[in-house]
């Protein structure tokens, strides 16, 4: 079943509207957004979702001197939503 693009956009907006977003200083990660059910990171202009990330892990990622390095060392491959 194909979901109309407008519905997908509305769902994405609805989720992001209730998230706490933090702009980060990185050459390829522009922001990360937290909700209790998932974290969305904007990487190279695309949204990537991660599930099961604790608030403490989100806070550490948001404060990391190198958000890209923190992602590589602590997030990548560990928090898939699928």
N, C-alpha and C positions, 0 to 999 in steps of 0.2 A: 504494500500500500504506500503510495506517495503522499507525503504531507505537503500541502501548499506552502510555498516559500513565505508568504505573508504570515502564516500561522507559526512557522519556525522562527521568524523574526520577532513576532510578538512574544513567544515563549522565552526567547533569549533575553528580550528586554525586561520581561516580568521577573526573571530570575536575577538579572543584574541589578534591577531596581532595589532589591532587598538585600543586596550584598554590601559588605564593607570593603571598599577598594582602596588600595594603597599604590601610589606611583612609586616605582623603584628606579634606582640609578643603574642601568644596565644597557649594553649596546644592543641587546636583542629581546629583553623582557621589559615591557613598558609599564605594566601594572599587574597586580595580583588581587583577586577579590575573594573574600571569605563568606561562606554561609556554613552553618553546622553540617550540612549534607555534602558540600563540595567546595573546592577551591578552583577558580578559573584564573588562568594566567594568560595574558596577551603576550605571545611570543612571535616576533617577526610579523606582527599585524594579524595573527590568527589566534582565536580562542582555543585553549586546551583545558579540559576539565580533569580534575583529580579528586578522588573520593577517599574518605577515611583519614584525611589530614586533621590532626588535632589543632586546637587553637594555639597551643604553644609552638607547634611546628610552623604554623602560618606566621606567627609573630617573629620567630627566629629567621624565617625566610625573608620577611619584609624588612628586617633590620640588618640583614647580612651585608657586609662590606662588598661582597660579590654575589648578587642574587643568582647569576648564571652558574657560578661555582657551587653555591648552595643547592641549586636545582640538580646539578650533575651528581653531587655527592650524597644527597639526602632524599630527593623526590623521584627522579627519573627511574621508571620501571617498578616503582613500589606502590603506587596509589591509583591504579587503573579503575575507571568507573565501568569498564566493559568486560 
